[in-house]
Amino acid sequence: MDGNAKTDQENILTNPDANPAKALLIPKMKHMPVSTMENILKLAESGAKIIFRSKPEAAPGFLAMEESGNQINELWNQLDLREAGQEKICGKGKIILSGDFGKTLEKEGIYREELVDSGLKFVRRSHNGDSFYFLVNHGPNIIDQQIALSSTAKTILVMDPLTSKIGKTNSTQNENQTAFRIRMEPGETLILRTTNLENPNLQDWNFIDKPTDQFEITGLWQLTFDDNGGPETPEDAVLENIAPWTTLEDPNWFVIHFCLKVI
């Protein structure tokens, strides 16, 4: 644990530019340096919420195993945490011994991002009170369903980084979440912004339920080459199907050096 970590209104900051964390989760581990344990206790004293999965047994290393083990025990005994579910108020913060991180976080009013259950991957950032989500569908299937974000906001803006299209989507809010419909093709990316600002001039975002009608373009294709493409100009060609012109039979390799015009 970085000794430079600080708390700001019960949030944990590992450095001034880092995103704040609402709690520090300590997974089950056998060894923990004494200095790390001391830093964790100081962090709790300043207002942080610390959740342990189990008690560390000793510090790492064989040189002073017995001594360090005793030190860890002395620090832990100050907390008097013996069973899962118990908690200890430490200064402005608290330390909790948890048997289930998920249930403990919900009890503390800290909710996970349920959108990962849909199969979407995301990165979340906060800026000036708004939350930004970069979503990507890495899976092979279309994702079309209701999802909930762990933030409350009047408006969810949807932005397509490929086309620069921006719109607002219909959403519903409860005490802890904002729910809305999402539809993403395999490989598609979207950016979401949750905000309480009014955006009356933005159009509604429409998710396409089905692809538009497809139709086949039939007929022959006339291929010509620009006369200014090089010292030799390949002959015109008629194609039954569109194909890269570099695949045409050309023993002199003239084709790959010329521009294409499709008429």
C-alpha distance (Angstrom), angle and dihedral (degrees) to the residues before:
residue distance angle dihedral
M1 . . .
D2 3.80 . .
G3 3.79 110.2 .
N4 3.81 89.0 -147.2
A5 3.81 93.8 64.9
K6 3.80 113.6 118.0
T7 3.78 139.2 -174.8
D8 3.79 127.3 -119.4
Q9 3.80 116.7 -173.6
E10 3.81 90.7 -24.2
N11 3.82 91.4 -48.9
I12 3.80 120.6 117.9
L13 3.81 119.6 -126.7
T14 3.80 119.1 -170.1
N15 3.83 89.5 -172.3
P16 3.84 135.5 -5.8
D17 3.82 93.1 -96.1
A18 3.81 97.2 44.6
N19 3.78 124.8 106.5
P20 3.81 110.3 -103.9
A21 3.81 119.4 -107.2
K22 3.80 121.8 -147.5
A23 3.79 94.2 -150.0
L24 3.79 142.1 6.0
L25 3.81 113.7 -125.5
I26 3.81 116.9 -155.0
P27 3.84 110.2 -164.5
K28 3.78 123.4 -148.3
M29 3.79 108.4 -70.7
K30 3.76 136.9 162.5
H31 3.80 98.9 -149.9
M32 3.80 132.0 41.8
P33 3.83 127.7 165.6
V34 3.77 113.4 -112.8
S35 3.82 90.6 -126.3
T36 3.81 89.9 55.8
M37 3.79 91.7 51.7
E38 3.79 90.4 48.8
N39 3.82 91.5 50.6
I40 3.82 90.5 50.1
L41 3.80 91.4 53.1
K42 3.81 91.3 48.5
L43 3.79 89.6 50.5
A44 3.81 90.4 53.3
E45 3.80 90.8 48.4
S46 3.81 89.5 56.6
G47 3.81 93.2 52.9
A48 3.82 108.5 -80.1
K49 3.79 125.4 138.3
I50 3.83 110.9 -129.5
I51 3.81 122.6 -170.5
F52 3.83 119.4 -167.0
R53 3.79 122.1 -164.2
S54 3.81 90.5 -158.7
K55 3.78 141.8 -19.6
P56 3.84 116.1 -78.5
E57 3.80 110.2 -122.1
A58 3.79 102.8 -150.5
A59 3.78 147.0 -29.0
P60 3.83 118.5 -81.9
G61 3.79 122.7 -97.5
F62 3.82 135.6 54.2
L63 3.81 98.6 -116.9
A64 3.77 97.0 83.8
M65 3.80 102.7 4.6
E66 3.78 95.7 140.5
E67 3.80 93.7 45.9
S68 3.80 94.9 45.3
G69 3.79 91.1 44.8
N70 3.78 89.5 55.8
Q71 3.80 90.8 49.1
I72 3.80 92.4 52.4
N73 3.81 89.9 48.7
E74 3.81 91.7 49.8
L75 3.79 92.0 51.5
W76 3.82 92.6 45.7
N77 3.80 93.4 46.7
Q78 3.79 88.6 59.6
L79 3.80 87.1 65.7
D80 3.82 95.1 50.4
L81 3.82 91.4 -148.9
R82 3.80 109.7 155.0
E83 3.81 106.3 148.5
A84 3.78 135.6 40.5
G85 3.77 111.4 -93.6
Q86 3.78 96.0 35.1
E87 3.79 119.9 121.1
K88 3.79 136.9 -169.0
I89 3.79 126.3 -151.3
C90 3.80 108.3 -133.2
G91 3.78 113.5 -172.8
K92 3.81 107.0 -63.5
G93 3.80 94.2 -13.5
K94 3.79 140.0 45.5
I95 3.80 141.9 -126.6
I96 3.81 120.0 -143.1
L97 3.80 130.5 -165.9
S98 3.80 105.0 -146.1
G99 3.78 134.2 -169.9
D100 3.81 91.6 -170.1
F101 3.80 122.0 29.6
G102 3.81 93.8 -162.0
K103 3.80 95.6 54.1
T104 3.80 92.7 42.7
L105 3.80 92.6 51.1
E106 3.81 91.6 50.4
K107 3.80 90.0 48.8
E108 3.80 88.4 53.6
G109 3.80 91.6 49.5
I110 3.81 94.5 -106.6
Y111 3.80 111.5 130.5
R112 3.78 128.3 -165.7
E113 3.79 124.4 -130.6
E114 3.80 103.5 -94.8
L115 3.80 92.5 -168.9
V116 3.83 89.0 86.5
D117 3.82 86.9 70.2
S118 3.81 87.3 69.1
G119 3.81 91.2 60.0
L120 3.81 95.6 -107.6
K121 3.80 120.5 134.7
F122 3.78 119.3 -142.9
V123 3.79 147.9 178.4
R124 3.82 117.5 -152.5
R125 3.79 128.7 -158.5
S126 3.81 132.7 174.8
H127 3.80 125.1 -141.4
N128 3.80 129.1 171.3
G129 3.78 92.4 -18.9
D130 3.82 95.2 -49.2
S131 3.80 126.2 107.2
F132 3.80 122.2 -136.5
Y133 3.80 122.3 -159.7
F134 3.79 124.5 -167.0
L135 3.81 105.8 -158.5
V136 3.79 128.4 -168.2
N137 3.78 131.5 179.2
H138 3.81 105.4 -143.9
G139 3.79 92.6 168.4
P140 3.82 129.0 97.5
N141 3.82 95.1 -118.4
I142 3.79 136.9 71.0
I143 3.81 112.6 -102.8
D144 3.81 110.6 -145.2
Q145 3.80 115.1 161.1
Q146 3.78 148.2 97.4
I147 3.79 114.3 -74.7
A148 3.79 132.5 -178.1
L149 3.80 127.0 -138.8
S150 3.80 120.6 -149.9
S151 3.78 92.8 -122.1
T152 3.78 134.4 75.2
A153 3.79 119.4 -129.6
K154 3.79 139.7 152.6
T155 3.79 92.9 -131.9
I156 3.80 137.9 30.7
L157 3.78 114.5 -160.0
V158 3.79 118.8 -158.4
M159 3.81 118.4 -153.1
D160 3.80 127.0 -173.5
P161 3.83 108.9 -150.4
L162 3.81 90.6 -163.1
T163 3.81 97.9 56.2
S164 3.86 101.7 17.8
K165 3.82 88.7 -125.2
I166 3.82 114.4 155.4
G167 3.80 129.3 -170.6
K168 3.78 143.1 147.2
T169 3.77 122.9 -111.2
N170 3.78 131.7 -149.6
S171 3.77 112.9 -100.5
T172 3.80 142.3 169.5
Q173 3.79 126.4 -141.4
N174 3.76 133.7 -150.8
E175 3.79 130.5 173.6
N176 3.79 96.2 -69.9
Q177 3.81 109.7 10.2
T178 3.78 146.0 47.0
A179 3.81 115.8 -143.3
F180 3.80 128.4 -161.9
R181 3.78 142.2 148.5
I182 3.82 120.7 -88.0
R183 3.79 129.8 -172.0
M184 3.79 120.6 -176.0
E185 3.78 131.4 169.9
P186 3.84 120.2 -138.5
G187 3.81 107.9 -76.6
E188 3.81 93.3 13.7
T189 3.81 121.9 135.5
L190 3.80 130.3 -159.3
I191 3.80 136.1 177.4
L192 3.80 119.7 -139.8
R193 3.78 126.7 -163.1
T194 3.79 121.0 -167.1
T195 3.79 112.1 -158.7
N196 3.79 142.8 157.7
L197 3.80 91.2 -144.7
E198 3.76 118.4 110.4
N199 3.82 116.2 -113.5
P200 3.82 104.2 -177.3
N201 3.80 95.4 158.9
L202 3.79 96.2 58.1
Q203 3.79 120.0 98.8
D204 3.77 122.2 -125.5
W205 3.79 115.3 -93.2
N206 3.80 112.5 -117.7
F207 3.76 119.3 -157.0
I208 3.81 110.9 -151.1
D209 3.79 109.6 -121.6
K210 3.81 95.7 -166.5
P211 3.80 134.0 10.4
T212 3.78 115.7 -97.3
D213 3.79 117.6 -100.2
Q214 3.77 114.4 -71.9
F215 3.78 124.9 -144.2
E216 3.76 133.4 -177.3
I217 3.80 123.0 -119.6
T218 3.79 106.3 -138.7
G219 3.77 131.5 -168.5
L220 3.79 138.0 60.9
W221 3.78 125.8 -50.2
Q222 3.81 120.7 -136.3
L223 3.79 113.0 -146.0
T224 3.81 120.5 -162.7
F225 3.78 132.4 172.8
D226 3.79 128.2 -137.4
D227 3.80 113.3 -106.2
N228 3.79 90.2 -137.8
G229 3.77 94.5 58.0
G230 3.78 97.8 97.3
P231 3.79 146.5 -45.6
E232 3.82 92.0 -62.8
T233 3.79 126.5 39.6
P234 3.82 119.2 -149.5
E235 3.75 117.8 -129.0
D236 3.79 120.9 -96.6
A237 3.79 116.1 -96.3
V238 3.79 138.1 -158.2
L239 3.82 115.3 -139.6
E240 3.78 127.2 -162.4
N241 3.81 91.1 -160.7
I242 3.79 132.7 22.2
A243 3.79 111.0 -99.1
P244 3.81 136.9 155.0
W245 3.77 107.4 -76.5
T246 3.80 89.6 -137.9
T247 3.81 87.3 71.6
L248 3.82 93.2 63.1
E249 3.76 118.0 112.6
D250 3.79 105.0 -98.8
P251 3.82 116.0 152.1
N252 3.81 91.0 -170.4
W253 3.85 94.3 53.4
F254 3.80 90.0 -130.1
V255 3.78 93.9 134.5
I256 3.79 99.2 70.0
H257 3.82 91.9 57.7
F258 3.81 97.0 56.4
C259 3.80 137.9 81.8
L260 3.79 121.0 -113.8
K261 3.79 129.2 -124.7
V262 3.80 119.4 -174.4
I263 3.82 115.0 -161.7
